[in-house]
Structures are given as structure tokens and as C-alpha cells.
Amino acid sequence: MSAGSPPTPFEVRTERLLLRRWRADDRPPFAAMNADPEVMRYFPGPLTRGESDALAARADSSFEEHGYGLWALELPESGEFLGFTGLTPMPDAFGGVEVGWRLARAFWGAGYATEAARASIRFAFDTLGLDEVSSVTSVLNERSQAVMRRLGMEPVEHFDNPRVPAGSPLVPHVRYALAAPRPTA
């Protein structure tokens, strides 16, 4: 994080969730989630344990590098690991910051992704002072697009994702964006 950047909170709490930095004991359930073909349906494929551990390490190190990152997501009353949500730099072709999420299947459909992403967006606007937040997904991923719409995001462009193998039905992607609220006079 550069000098003069706002301090990154160790955790953010919502009504039902704790968004926190990563711990070593998050890695086994994270790896299980990333190995689930249904969770990884709109990605090139499930992750190996090594790939999953590396993703968790990158997600957490982003807090020092950028002043934001992907938080581990927890149910405070049980301590259960749900997945992640938070902020990550967009690819250079787009610039800006993306809000993202990935939850274990057992936690789908309860509104956790929307609740956690909303807290991440508040952090982006109120703490980091960002002007806009984006989110991208495969055009086939209606569940994630529904979360984006619930967050108030609007589709702004369609593109072919160069990180997806050519010929895959997952190549076409869509980027949604949300501008920071303008102060009222």
C-alpha cells in the first residue's frame, strides 16, 4: 500500500456476515469449494489444491499491495467459511476495480453474495474514494448477473475474455458497472 493510502480494516461486518482477512484454516474449505464443478461452472475449470492456495495467498496479499482485496467470508455465529467477496484490480485492458464473489454451494440463494458485495462497494466508495466499481462474468452466468443487478449495476459492455480458452462457450463476457453516488447539495 502506498504512503498516504487509507488504512485497510482487518474486517468488515454486515448484518449477517464477517468479511475478514484470510487464515490458514480457510484453505481446506476454499480448496473444496474451488474443486466443485458446479461452483466453477462459469470458469475455465475447477482449481487444484495448489491453485486454490495460491489464489487465497494472492487475495490476501492484495490488501498490502493495493489497500483492498478479496476478504474471506464467514458466518460469525458459527465461524463457517462461506467463500470470498471483495475488491480486485480489473485487467489492464479495462482499468479500475472489480467487486467479486464466490461462495460454496451450500450458501447459495440466501442473499449472502449481494450483502457482502454491497459492503465491499461501500468500502470502495466511502473508504477508498473510488468513482466506479465494475464486475464481470460470462454472459451465461445469470446468477452472478442477477446479483449485479440487485447491487444497482448496469451492463456497460460485452467482450471476449482472453483468459478463457478459444472456442469455449464461456468466452463471451459482460462487464457491469456502478458509479459512486454523487453528493447532493
C-alpha positions as CSV (number, residue, x, y, z in Angstrom):
1,M,0.0,0.0,0.0
2,S,1.4,3.4,-0.9
3,A,2.1,6.1,1.7
4,G,-0.9,8.2,2.4
5,S,-3.4,5.4,1.4
6,P,-6.2,4.9,3.9
7,P,-5.7,2.0,6.3
8,T,-7.4,-1.2,5.4
9,P,-9.7,-2.5,8.0
10,F,-8.9,-6.1,9.1
11,E,-12.6,-6.8,8.9
12,V,-16.0,-5.5,7.7
13,R,-19.2,-6.6,9.4
14,T,-22.7,-6.7,7.9
15,E,-25.9,-7.7,9.5
16,R,-25.2,-11.4,9.0
17,L,-21.6,-11.7,7.8
18,L,-18.0,-11.1,8.6
19,L,-15.6,-10.1,5.8
20,R,-12.1,-10.7,7.1
21,R,-8.5,-11.3,6.2
22,W,-7.6,-14.9,5.3
23,R,-6.4,-17.5,7.8
24,A,-4.6,-20.8,7.2
25,D,-7.7,-22.8,8.2
26,D,-9.6,-21.2,5.4
27,R,-7.6,-23.0,2.8
28,P,-9.2,-26.5,3.1
29,P,-12.8,-25.4,2.7
30,F,-11.7,-22.9,0.0
31,A,-10.0,-25.7,-1.9
32,A,-13.1,-27.9,-1.6
33,M,-15.2,-25.0,-3.0
34,N,-12.8,-24.4,-5.9
35,A,-12.8,-28.1,-6.7
36,D,-16.6,-28.2,-7.0
37,P,-17.5,-28.3,-10.7
38,E,-20.8,-26.5,-10.1
39,V,-19.2,-23.6,-8.2
40,M,-16.6,-23.4,-11.0
41,R,-19.1,-23.8,-13.8
42,Y,-18.5,-20.4,-15.4
43,F,-14.7,-20.5,-15.0
44,P,-12.3,-22.5,-17.3
45,G,-12.4,-25.3,-14.7
46,P,-12.0,-26.4,-11.1
47,L,-8.8,-25.5,-9.3
48,T,-6.2,-27.9,-7.8
49,R,-5.4,-27.5,-4.2
50,G,-2.2,-25.7,-5.1
51,E,-4.0,-23.3,-7.4
52,S,-6.6,-22.6,-4.7
53,D,-4.0,-22.0,-2.1
54,A,-2.2,-19.6,-4.4
55,L,-5.4,-17.7,-5.1
56,A,-6.0,-17.3,-1.4
57,A,-2.5,-16.0,-0.9
58,R,-2.9,-13.5,-3.7
59,A,-6.3,-12.4,-2.4
60,D,-4.9,-11.6,1.0
61,S,-1.6,-10.0,-0.2
62,S,-3.6,-7.6,-2.3
63,F,-4.5,-5.7,0.9
64,E,-0.9,-4.7,1.4
65,E,-0.3,-4.1,-2.3
66,H,-3.5,-2.2,-3.2
67,G,-5.2,-1.2,0.1
68,Y,-8.0,-3.6,-0.7
69,G,-8.6,-7.2,-1.6
70,L,-10.9,-10.2,-1.5
71,W,-12.0,-10.9,2.0
72,A,-12.7,-14.4,3.4
73,L,-16.4,-14.5,4.1
74,E,-17.6,-16.0,7.4
75,L,-20.8,-16.6,9.3
76,P,-19.9,-15.0,12.7
77,E,-22.3,-17.1,14.8
78,S,-20.8,-20.4,13.6
79,G,-17.4,-19.4,12.2
80,E,-18.2,-21.2,8.9
81,F,-16.2,-20.2,5.9
82,L,-18.6,-19.3,3.0
83,G,-16.2,-18.2,0.3
84,F,-14.9,-14.8,-0.6
85,T,-16.0,-11.3,-1.7
86,G,-14.3,-8.0,-2.1
87,L,-12.3,-5.9,-4.5
88,T,-9.6,-6.7,-7.0
89,P,-7.9,-4.8,-9.8
90,M,-9.6,-5.1,-13.2
91,P,-7.4,-6.4,-16.0
92,D,-5.3,-3.6,-17.6
93,A,-7.4,-3.5,-20.7
94,F,-10.3,-2.1,-18.5
95,G,-8.6,-0.5,-15.6
96,G,-10.4,0.3,-12.4
97,V,-11.6,-2.1,-9.6
98,E,-13.9,-5.1,-9.7
99,V,-16.2,-6.4,-7.0
100,G,-16.3,-10.1,-7.0
101,W,-17.6,-13.1,-5.0
102,R,-17.5,-16.9,-4.9
103,L,-19.5,-18.9,-2.4
104,A,-19.7,-22.6,-1.6
105,R,-22.9,-24.1,-3.0
106,A,-24.3,-24.7,0.5
107,F,-24.6,-20.9,0.9
108,W,-26.2,-20.0,-2.5
109,G,-29.6,-18.5,-2.5
110,A,-29.5,-16.8,0.9
111,G,-28.5,-13.3,-0.3
112,Y,-25.0,-13.6,1.2
113,A,-23.3,-12.6,-2.1
114,T,-25.4,-9.5,-2.5
115,E,-25.0,-8.5,1.2
116,A,-21.2,-9.0,1.1
117,A,-20.7,-7.3,-2.3
118,R,-22.8,-4.3,-1.1
119,A,-20.4,-3.9,1.9
120,S,-17.5,-4.2,-0.5
121,I,-18.9,-1.5,-2.7
122,R,-19.5,0.8,0.3
123,F,-15.8,0.3,1.2
124,A,-14.8,1.1,-2.4
125,F,-16.7,4.4,-2.4
126,D,-16.6,5.5,1.2
127,T,-13.1,4.4,2.3
128,L,-11.2,4.2,-1.0
129,G,-13.0,7.1,-2.7
130,L,-13.4,5.2,-6.0
131,D,-15.6,6.8,-8.7
132,E,-16.8,3.4,-10.1
133,V,-16.8,-0.3,-9.4
134,S,-17.2,-3.0,-12.1
135,S,-18.0,-6.6,-12.1
136,V,-17.5,-9.1,-15.0
137,T,-18.8,-12.6,-15.7
138,S,-19.6,-14.9,-18.5
139,V,-22.8,-14.0,-20.4
140,L,-24.1,-17.5,-19.4
141,N,-23.8,-16.8,-15.7
142,E,-27.3,-15.4,-15.0
143,R,-26.9,-15.9,-11.2
144,S,-24.0,-13.5,-11.0
145,Q,-25.7,-11.1,-13.3
146,A,-28.7,-11.1,-11.1
147,V,-26.5,-10.2,-8.1
148,M,-25.0,-7.3,-10.2
149,R,-28.5,-6.0,-11.0
150,R,-29.5,-6.2,-7.3
151,L,-26.5,-4.1,-6.5
152,G,-27.7,-1.4,-8.9
153,M,-25.1,-2.2,-11.5
154,E,-25.8,-1.8,-15.2
155,P,-24.3,-3.7,-18.2
156,V,-21.8,-1.4,-20.0
157,E,-20.0,-3.7,-22.5
158,H,-19.7,-7.2,-23.9
159,F,-16.3,-8.6,-24.7
160,D,-14.5,-11.9,-25.4
161,N,-12.4,-12.9,-22.3
162,P,-8.9,-13.6,-23.5
163,R,-8.3,-15.7,-20.3
164,V,-10.8,-18.3,-21.5
165,P,-9.7,-20.9,-24.0
166,A,-10.8,-20.1,-27.5
167,G,-13.9,-22.0,-28.6
168,S,-15.3,-22.3,-25.1
169,P,-18.9,-21.2,-24.6
170,L,-17.6,-19.1,-21.7
171,V,-15.6,-16.7,-23.9
172,P,-18.3,-14.1,-24.3
173,H,-18.4,-11.9,-21.1
174,V,-20.2,-8.9,-19.9
175,R,-19.0,-6.0,-17.7
176,Y,-21.4,-4.3,-15.3
177,A,-20.6,-1.0,-13.6
178,L,-21.8,1.2,-10.8
179,A,-20.8,4.8,-10.3
180,A,-20.2,6.3,-6.9
181,P,-23.2,8.3,-5.6
182,R,-22.9,12.0,-6.3
183,P,-23.1,14.2,-3.2
184,T,-26.4,16.1,-3.0
185,A,-26.3,19.8,-2.4
